[in-house]
Amino acid sequence: MLAILGQWDITGCHTDNTSSYCLLFLFKLGLDLVVFFLCSPKKYSYFLSICSLSIALGDLVITCLMTTIWFLGTERSFVSPCFLLAKASMIYSALPLPMMCLGLLFYCLENTRPSRSTAFLKSFRNVCLTFLVWSVAIAFSIIFVNAEPREIEYETGRRALVCRVEESTLVAIFTSLLFIGTSFTLNNGENYQKETIWPRPPLWTSLTLGFSTFWMPYLVVSLICQLCGFPVPAYISVNLLWLECTNSLMTGVVFWVRSKTTGPYDNLPENVCLWHIYWHLSKVYTKVMQFMPFQVCAL
């Protein structure tokens, strides 16, 4: 996709879009800070918690650089807007896959083989791995990204200075499949509840309901953008909303898999979806249904 840096109409009047990008990054930074303080657990012995902090810091750096370009002007700035946007989009597009894989790996290992390492050593390990992920993404952007702007001309005679930026295909596919899977699971749970005498759906459906209650608005907005053909560059789509949504999905899946053996007790971090409550509700209603026939006969 192309980011429009500036435009000239047929009279030669120039419109600079640097201020718009600056405001866009300010909005994203503010949104990420709100999500970070409200949703992200501050236990940095978990890998995804360090990833949340790193994305917030990365957004802060990009916002400061874009604000500097805005105040100094493109001619006097040490870095061009195209260079910043192109590199940032490639860096952010390379982050989701390793963060998702490493985050899920550590959640599984922590719950199958609890480590005896101290919280400091775990935090240090996570910082090193996060730094490695960012370093590889930055090196990839330096080697493979062409940050040279080019000029295009419309049929109406207007000209525009554009820069090629990358989308995060993984985030787009992930949010779409997650929306479809969540809707399908809730629909199956509703049908299952109608066909059985149980007053509550099974645990997996209950966990999906808890997940959708908090994250369905984000998934709906993401899906609408894709259906309307509104492309979102990676430096916008890779944000803390996506990361915390992914974190909730991973913790929910691991919690469900381990619930048969450990119950509500696990080594997972606190999450906005409150998985433990849904476990207790499911187990309480299961026990009530097991003893209800005998109680009815006694009456």
C-alpha positions in Angstrom: 0.0 0.0 0.0 1.0 3.6 -0.5 1.2 6.4 2.1 0.5 9.9 0.8 3.1 12.3 2.1 1.9 15.4 0.2 -0.2 16.5 -2.6 -0.2 19.3 -5.3 -3.4 20.4 -7.0 -3.5 21.7 -10.6 -2.7 25.3 -9.4 0.5 24.1 -7.6 -0.9 24.5 -4.1 0.9 22.0 -1.8 -0.6 20.1 1.1 1.7 18.4 3.6 0.3 15.4 5.4 3.1 15.2 8.0 0.9 16.8 10.7 -1.8 14.2 10.0 0.6 11.3 10.5 1.9 13.0 13.7 -1.7 13.2 15.1 -2.3 9.6 14.0 0.8 8.4 16.0 -0.2 10.5 19.0 -3.6 8.9 19.0 -2.1 5.4 18.7 0.3 6.1 21.5 -2.5 7.4 23.8 -4.6 4.3 23.0 -1.7 2.0 23.7 -0.9 3.7 27.0 -4.5 3.3 28.1 -4.6 -0.4 27.2 -1.2 -0.9 28.8 -2.2 0.5 32.2 -5.7 -1.1 32.2 -5.2 -4.5 30.6 -1.5 -5.5 30.6 -0.3 -7.3 33.7 2.8 -5.7 35.2 4.5 -9.0 35.9 7.5 -8.9 33.6 8.3 -12.5 34.3 5.9 -13.2 31.4 7.2 -12.7 27.8 4.1 -11.0 26.4 4.2 -8.4 29.2 7.6 -7.3 28.1 6.3 -7.3 24.5 3.5 -4.9 25.5 6.0 -2.6 27.2 8.3 -2.7 24.1 5.5 -1.8 21.7 4.5 1.1 23.9 8.1 2.3 23.9 8.4 1.8 20.2 5.3 3.9 19.6 6.7 6.6 21.8 10.0 6.7 19.8 8.1 6.9 16.5 5.8 9.6 17.8 8.7 11.7 19.0 10.5 11.3 15.6 7.4 12.2 13.6 6.7 15.2 15.9 10.3 16.3 15.4 9.9 16.1 11.6 6.7 18.1 11.8 8.3 20.9 13.8 11.6 21.1 12.0 10.2 20.5 8.5 11.2 17.8 6.0 14.2 19.8 4.7 15.8 20.4 8.0 15.0 17.1 9.7 17.7 14.4 9.9 15.2 11.7 8.7 12.5 11.9 6.1 8.8 11.0 6.7 9.1 8.3 4.0 12.1 6.7 5.7 10.3 6.6 9.1 7.0 5.3 7.8 8.6 2.6 5.5 11.0 1.3 8.1 8.3 1.4 10.9 5.8 -0.5 8.8 8.3 -3.3 8.0 9.5 -3.5 11.6 6.0 -3.8 13.0 4.9 -6.3 10.3 7.8 -8.6 11.4 6.9 -8.5 15.1 3.6 -10.5 15.4 4.7 -14.0 14.4 7.7 -14.4 16.8 5.8 -12.7 19.6 2.9 -15.1 19.2 5.1 -18.2 19.0 7.3 -17.3 21.9 4.4 -16.2 24.1 2.5 -19.4 23.5 5.6 -21.5 24.0 6.4 -19.9 27.4 2.8 -20.2 28.6 2.8 -23.9 27.8 6.2 -24.6 29.3 5.4 -22.6 32.5 2.3 -24.7 33.0 3.8 -28.1 32.2 7.2 -27.6 33.7 7.2 -24.8 36.2 10.6 -23.1 36.3 12.4 -22.6 39.5 14.1 -19.5 38.2 13.6 -16.2 40.1 11.4 -13.5 38.8 14.5 -11.4 38.0 16.0 -14.1 35.8 12.7 -14.6 34.0 12.4 -10.9 33.4 16.0 -10.7 32.2 15.4 -13.6 29.8 12.2 -12.0 28.4 14.0 -8.6 27.9 16.8 -10.3 26.0 14.4 -12.2 23.8 12.3 -9.1 23.1 15.4 -7.2 22.3 16.4 -10.0 19.9 13.0 -9.9 18.2 13.1 -6.2 17.7 16.8 -6.4 16.5 15.9 -8.9 13.8 12.9 -6.9 12.7 15.0 -3.7 12.5 17.8 -5.5 10.6 15.3 -6.9 8.2 13.9 -3.5 7.5 17.3 -2.0 6.9 18.3 -4.7 4.4 15.1 -5.2 2.4 13.1 -1.9 2.6 13.4 0.8 0.0 12.5 4.1 1.7 12.7 6.3 -1.4 9.5 8.4 -2.0 8.1 8.6 -5.5 5.7 10.9 -7.3 2.5 9.9 -9.0 0.1 11.9 -11.1 -3.6 11.5 -11.2 -5.8 11.8 -14.3 -7.1 15.1 -13.0 -3.7 16.6 -13.1 -3.1 16.4 -9.3 0.3 15.1 -8.2 1.1 13.2 -5.0 4.3 12.2 -3.2 3.8 8.7 -1.9 5.8 6.1 0.0 5.4 2.3 0.1 4.4 0.9 3.5 3.6 -2.6 4.6 0.5 -4.1 6.0 0.5 -6.9 8.6 -1.1 -9.8 6.8 -0.8 -12.0 9.8 -2.8 -9.6 12.0 -5.5 -9.2 9.4 -5.9 -13.0 9.0 -5.6 -13.6 12.7 -8.4 -11.2 13.6 -10.7 -12.4 10.8 -10.3 -16.1 11.8 -10.6 -15.2 15.5 -13.9 -13.4 14.8 -15.3 -16.3 12.8 -14.1 -18.9 15.3 -15.6 -17.0 18.2 -18.9 -16.5 16.5 -19.0 -20.2 15.4 -18.3 -21.4 19.0 -20.9 -19.2 20.6 -23.5 -20.3 18.0 -22.7 -24.0 18.7 -22.8 -23.4 22.4 -26.3 -21.9 22.0 -27.5 -24.9 20.0 -25.9 -27.3 22.5 -27.7 -25.6 25.3 -31.1 -25.9 23.5 -30.5 -29.7 22.8 -29.5 -30.6 26.4 -31.0 -30.1 29.9 -27.9 -28.4 31.2 -28.6 -24.8 32.3 -25.2 -23.6 31.3 -23.0 -24.3 28.3 -19.7 -26.3 28.7 -16.6 -24.7 29.9 -15.1 -24.0 26.5 -18.2 -22.1 25.4 -18.2 -20.2 28.7 -14.6 -19.2 28.2 -15.4 -18.1 24.6 -18.3 -16.0 25.9 -15.9 -14.3 28.4 -13.4 -13.6 25.6 -16.0 -12.2 23.2 -17.6 -10.0 25.9 -14.3 -8.0 26.1 -12.7 -8.4 22.7 -15.6 -8.7 20.2 -15.8 -4.9 19.6 -12.1 -4.8 18.6 -12.6 -7.8 16.3 -15.7 -6.3 14.7 -13.9 -3.0 13.9 -11.0 -4.9 12.5 -13.2 -7.0 10.3 -15.2 -4.0 9.1 -12.0 -2.3 8.0 -11.0 -5.3 5.9 -14.5 -5.8 4.4 -14.7 -2.1 3.4 -11.3 -2.3 1.7 -9.7 0.1 4.2 -6.0 -1.0 4.4 -4.3 -0.4 7.7 -0.5 -0.1 7.8 1.4 -2.4 10.2 2.6 0.5 12.4 -1.1 1.0 13.3 -2.6 -2.5 13.2 0.2 -3.9 15.4 -0.8 -2.3 18.7 -1.5 -3.2 22.3 -5.2 -4.0 21.6 -4.1 -6.7 19.2 -1.4 -8.0 21.5 -3.7 -8.1 24.6 -6.4 -9.8 22.5 -3.8 -12.4 21.5 -2.7 -12.7 25.1 -6.3 -13.3 26.2 -6.7 -16.0 23.6 -3.5 -17.8 24.5 -4.2 -17.7 28.3 -7.7 -18.9 27.7 -6.6 -21.9 25.5 -3.9 -22.9 28.0 -6.3 -22.5 30.9 -8.9 -24.7 29.2 -6.4 -27.4 28.3 -5.0 -27.4 31.9 -8.3 -27.0 33.7 -9.0 -30.8 33.7 -5.9 -31.4 35.8 -5.1 -28.2 37.7 -8.6 -26.7 37.9 -8.5 -23.0 38.4 -5.0 -23.1 39.7 -2.3 -22.3 37.2 0.8 -20.2 36.6 -0.9 -17.9 34.0 -0.9 -14.1 34.5 -4.0 -12.2 35.5 -6.2 -11.5 32.5 -9.0 -9.1 31.8 -11.3 -12.1 30.8 -11.2 -13.6 34.4 -11.0 -17.2 33.4 -11.2 -18.5 37.0 -14.7 -17.1 37.4 -16.0 -19.1 34.4 -14.3 -22.3 35.7 -16.0 -22.0 39.1 -19.4 -21.2 37.5 -19.2 -24.3 35.3 -18.1 -26.6 38.0 -20.8 -25.3 40.5 -23.6 -25.8 38.0 -22.2 -29.2 37.1 -22.4 -30.4 40.7 -25.9 -28.9 41.1 -27.2 -30.9 38.1 -25.6 -34.1 39.4 -27.4 -33.9 42.7 -30.6 -32.2 41.6 -32.6 -35.5 40.7 -32.0 -36.8 44.2 -33.1 -33.6 45.8 -36.3 -33.6 43.7 -37.1 -37.2 44.7 -36.5 -36.4 48.4 -39.0 -33.5 48.1 
